[in-house]
Amino acid sequence: MINVGLLGAGRIAGVHASAISSHPSSSLVAVSDINHKAAQSLASSYGCEVRDSEQIIADQSIHAVLIATSTNTHSELMEQATAAGKAVLCEKPVDLDLQRARECQSRIQKTGQPVMIGFNRRFDPNFAALQNALSKGEIGKAELLSITSFDPAPPPTEYIKVSGGLFKDMMIHDFDMANFIMGEVPITLIAVASSMVNPEIEKVGDVDTAVVTMQYLNGSMAVIKNSRRAAYGYDQRLEILGSDGLLQAQNVLENTIVKSTQNGVLSAKPSYFFLERYMLAYRAEWATFMDAIIQKKDIPVGMDDGVTALAMAEAAKLSFALGEPVELSKI
Ligand SMILES: NC(=O)c1ccc[n+]([C@@H]2O[C@H](COP(=O)([O-])OP(=O)(O)OC[C@H]3O[C@@H](n4cnc5c(N)ncnc54)[C@H](O)[C@@H]3O)[C@@H](O)[C@H]2O)c1
């Protein structure tokens, strides 16, 4: 049995607590949060202890930690946990600051501990199937990837202030998805963005609507479209045009009912948000992490992927600020 400590007891920690507890090889032993009430509430739901993060990391009987705290704490906690001999699954992004993330990458590499970064969408069965079909050559050579990623509604501005902003907090998932699907990193990107959904978002220095276009060495392209608002729910789709055809991953709907009448054809809305849409993915992510620890399998999405996606987010921020394309190698 792998004993697990959960650092953080906020929105995403609840999802992870459920995945850890329901896996046959892991046991949730303790949870920490600087907000003691949040930790208490999560711990009582899962019958585990509340402890400080430092106590969890120092406990020799805990084999792995899942870091689901606010982004500005990730590097520090990853360094402490790996230095203490623990396997780590850390939420995205690795850090708010790229240089700090690179420093963390080099420190944790020296410990030799397995570290996985929480790009859960790679474990979504639909996206994984699309990637698998493409990698088997079913539509020939990849030429143009389109990623649509719209949230149903923006988070509170208090969250936006500490999140790192749209490129590092939200689009980072799509940068990683592009890397996963295309199997390589683009050479250049250009970003356009604005704040159209909520004026408060602009006041705290962020954008809520953005498009990034990327180009790869062989000329192929990818486009990422993000919005913090879609009136009809959480819109998560992929489309890739290849030399021999097209692959699409459509939205997962709330139900499969389709009503057809003389007025038209009506289906359900997309699953509301990430907790609903990606529940299977979070569980598969945890199961993959467990396999990596128990069966010593390779970590499929590690620190290098986390740092690469963060560099792409940094490049997008810079491109938006300059109003011109940015080469990834310069970041
Ligand atoms: N992979 C995904 O789909 C996904 C979804 C949501 C959030 N996230 C990421 O997960 C992280 C948390 O996001 P959230 O939405 O759960 O935020 P949240 O604000 O709901 O939760 C974060 C929690 O961390 C606690 N915390 C802060 N510093 C701490 C410390 N030093 N020690 C212990 N606890 C500490 C806060 O008190 C808070 O309860 C962020 O990095 C975010 O980017 C990932």
The ligand as a MOL file (V3000), in Angstrom:
LIG
                    3D

  0  0  0     0  0            999 V3000
M  V30 BEGIN CTAB
M  V30 COUNTS 44 48 0 0 0
M  V30 BEGIN ATOM
M  V30 1 N -5.3420 20.0660 -13.3790 0
M  V30 2 C -6.4570 20.7390 -13.2550 0
M  V30 3 O -7.4390 20.4800 -13.9340 0
M  V30 4 C -6.5320 21.8510 -12.2390 0
M  V30 5 C -7.7760 22.4020 -11.9250 0
M  V30 6 C -7.8270 23.3970 -10.9590 0
M  V30 7 C -6.6770 23.8420 -10.3430 0
M  V30 8 N -5.4750 23.3020 -10.6950 0 CHG=1
M  V30 9 C -4.2310 23.7680 -10.0450 0
M  V30 10 O -4.2580 23.2960 -8.7020 0
M  V30 11 C -3.7390 24.2910 -7.8170 0
M  V30 12 C -4.7980 24.6400 -6.7870 0
M  V30 13 O -5.9170 25.1690 -7.4440 0
M  V30 14 P -7.3640 25.1920 -6.7520 0
M  V30 15 O -8.3080 25.5950 -7.8140 0
M  V30 16 O -7.6050 23.9570 -5.9980 0 CHG=-1
M  V30 17 O -7.1350 26.4350 -5.7670 0
M  V30 18 P -7.7640 26.6720 -4.3420 0
M  V30 19 O -7.4480 28.0940 -4.0100 0
M  V30 20 O -9.1730 26.1750 -4.2850 0
M  V30 21 O -6.8950 25.7050 -3.3880 0
M  V30 22 C -5.5540 25.9330 -3.0770 0
M  V30 23 C -5.4010 25.6170 -1.5780 0
M  V30 24 O -4.0000 25.6420 -1.2560 0
M  V30 25 C -3.8990 26.1680 0.0610 0
M  V30 26 N -2.5040 26.5690 0.2810 0
M  V30 27 C -1.8660 27.6600 -0.2020 0
M  V30 28 N -0.5730 27.6520 0.1980 0
M  V30 29 C -0.4150 26.5140 0.9580 0
M  V30 30 C 0.7020 25.9290 1.6310 0
M  V30 31 N 1.9130 26.4980 1.6270 0
M  V30 32 N 0.5140 24.7490 2.2920 0
M  V30 33 C -0.7100 24.1560 2.3150 0
M  V30 34 N -1.8070 24.6740 1.6870 0
M  V30 35 C -1.6430 25.8160 1.0100 0
M  V30 36 C -4.9120 27.3010 0.0820 0
M  V30 37 O -5.2510 27.6660 1.4100 0
M  V30 38 C -6.0920 26.6670 -0.6800 0
M  V30 39 O -6.9980 26.0180 0.1910 0
M  V30 40 C -3.3110 25.4610 -8.7000 0
M  V30 41 O -1.9410 25.3600 -8.9550 0
M  V30 42 C -4.1010 25.2730 -9.9840 0
M  V30 43 O -3.4190 25.7600 -11.1290 0
M  V30 44 C -5.3910 22.3120 -11.6150 0
M  V30 END ATOM
M  V30 BEGIN BOND
M  V30 1 1 1 2
M  V30 2 2 2 3
M  V30 3 1 2 4
M  V30 4 1 4 5
M  V30 5 2 4 44
M  V30 6 2 5 6
M  V30 7 1 6 7
M  V30 8 2 7 8
M  V30 9 1 8 9
M  V30 10 1 8 44
M  V30 11 1 9 10
M  V30 12 1 9 42
M  V30 13 1 10 11
M  V30 14 1 11 12
M  V30 15 1 11 40
M  V30 16 1 12 13
M  V30 17 1 13 14
M  V30 18 2 14 15
M  V30 19 1 14 16
M  V30 20 1 14 17
M  V30 21 1 17 18
M  V30 22 2 18 19
M  V30 23 1 18 20
M  V30 24 1 18 21
M  V30 25 1 21 22
M  V30 26 1 22 23
M  V30 27 1 23 24
M  V30 28 1 23 38
M  V30 29 1 24 25
M  V30 30 1 25 26
M  V30 31 1 25 36
M  V30 32 1 26 27
M  V30 33 1 26 35
M  V30 34 2 27 28
M  V30 35 1 28 29
M  V30 36 1 29 30
M  V30 37 2 29 35
M  V30 38 1 30 31
M  V30 39 2 30 32
M  V30 40 1 32 33
M  V30 41 2 33 34
M  V30 42 1 34 35
M  V30 43 1 36 37
M  V30 44 1 36 38
M  V30 45 1 38 39
M  V30 46 1 40 41
M  V30 47 1 40 42
M  V30 48 1 42 43
M  V30 END BOND
M  V30 END CTAB
M  END
